[in-house]
Amino acid sequence: MNINTTKKDKTAIISIDGRLDTLTAPELEAEIKMQADECKKIILDLSKLEYISSAGLRVLVMAHKLMSERDGFIVRSANKNVMEILNITNLSSVLNIEN
């Protein structure tokens, strides 16, 4: 998995590609926590994410909880396969998801 973060004002846009699983989830979690210290909003761009496991879903929930006291956490551009997992787990009704 590759992580690319850009910042604009107090918003961090984190783009990831590859697989978000048990091996890579800790890396994304660390990046989100680091950006949360400096930013009011985090946008997670999943347009190039190929796969998400339960470990990856846990990171999304953690980010949602962490940023709920600020301007928020947005999941953007999840592909069909990732959206299916978010729908099956009912996270699509909890997370703020944009196309």
C-alpha positions as CSV (number, residue, x, y, z in Angstrom):
1,M,0.0,0.0,0.0
2,N,1.2,3.5,-0.8
3,I,0.0,6.6,1.2
4,N,0.2,10.1,-0.2
5,T,-0.9,13.0,2.0
6,T,-1.6,16.6,0.8
7,K,-2.8,19.4,3.0
8,K,-4.9,22.5,2.2
9,D,-5.7,24.9,5.1
10,K,-6.6,22.6,8.0
11,T,-7.7,19.6,5.8
12,A,-5.6,16.6,5.1
13,I,-6.3,14.5,2.0
14,I,-4.9,11.0,2.4
15,S,-4.8,8.9,-0.8
16,I,-4.1,5.3,-0.5
17,D,-3.6,2.6,-3.2
18,G,-3.1,-1.1,-3.0
19,R,-4.4,-3.3,-0.2
20,L,-5.5,-2.1,3.3
21,D,-5.2,-5.2,5.4
22,T,-3.6,-6.5,8.6
23,L,-0.1,-5.7,7.4
24,T,-0.8,-2.2,6.1
25,A,-3.5,-0.9,8.5
26,P,-1.1,0.2,11.2
27,E,0.7,2.4,8.7
28,L,-2.5,4.2,7.7
29,E,-3.6,4.4,11.4
30,A,-0.3,6.2,12.2
31,E,-0.7,8.6,9.3
32,I,-4.3,9.4,10.3
33,K,-3.3,10.0,14.0
34,M,-0.4,12.2,12.9
35,Q,-2.7,14.3,10.6
36,A,-5.4,14.5,13.2
37,D,-2.9,16.4,15.5
38,E,-2.6,19.2,12.9
39,C,-5.8,19.1,10.9
40,K,-9.5,19.7,11.6
41,K,-10.7,17.5,8.7
42,I,-9.4,14.3,7.0
43,I,-10.5,13.2,3.6
44,L,-9.5,9.6,2.8
45,D,-9.4,9.0,-1.0
46,L,-10.0,5.3,-1.7
47,S,-10.1,5.6,-5.5
48,K,-7.1,3.4,-5.9
49,L,-7.8,1.0,-3.1
50,E,-8.0,-2.6,-4.3
51,Y,-9.0,-4.4,-1.2
52,I,-10.0,-3.7,2.4
53,S,-10.0,-6.3,5.3
54,S,-11.5,-6.1,8.7
55,A,-8.2,-4.5,10.0
56,G,-8.7,-1.7,7.4
57,L,-12.4,-1.3,8.4
58,R,-11.2,-0.9,12.0
59,V,-8.9,2.0,10.9
60,L,-11.9,3.7,9.2
61,V,-14.0,3.4,12.4
62,M,-11.1,4.7,14.5
63,A,-10.7,7.7,12.1
64,H,-14.4,8.4,12.2
65,K,-14.4,8.5,16.1
66,L,-11.2,10.5,16.3
67,M,-12.4,13.2,13.9
68,S,-16.0,13.3,15.1
69,E,-15.1,16.1,17.6
70,R,-13.6,18.2,14.8
71,D,-14.8,19.0,11.3
72,G,-15.0,15.4,10.4
73,F,-13.8,12.4,8.4
74,I,-14.8,11.8,4.8
75,V,-14.3,8.6,2.8
76,R,-14.1,9.6,-0.9
77,S,-14.3,7.7,-4.2
78,A,-14.5,4.1,-2.9
79,N,-14.8,1.6,-5.8
80,K,-17.6,-0.9,-6.2
81,N,-15.8,-3.7,-4.3
82,V,-14.9,-1.5,-1.4
83,M,-18.4,0.0,-1.3
84,E,-19.9,-3.5,-1.2
85,I,-17.8,-4.3,2.0
86,L,-18.9,-1.0,3.5
87,N,-22.5,-1.8,2.7
88,I,-22.3,-5.4,4.0
89,T,-20.8,-4.2,7.3
90,N,-23.3,-1.3,7.5
91,L,-20.4,1.2,7.8
92,S,-21.9,3.0,4.8
93,S,-24.6,4.3,7.1
94,V,-22.1,5.4,9.8
95,L,-19.3,7.0,7.7
96,N,-19.5,10.1,5.7
97,I,-19.0,8.8,2.1
98,E,-18.6,10.9,-1.0
99,N,-18.3,9.8,-4.6
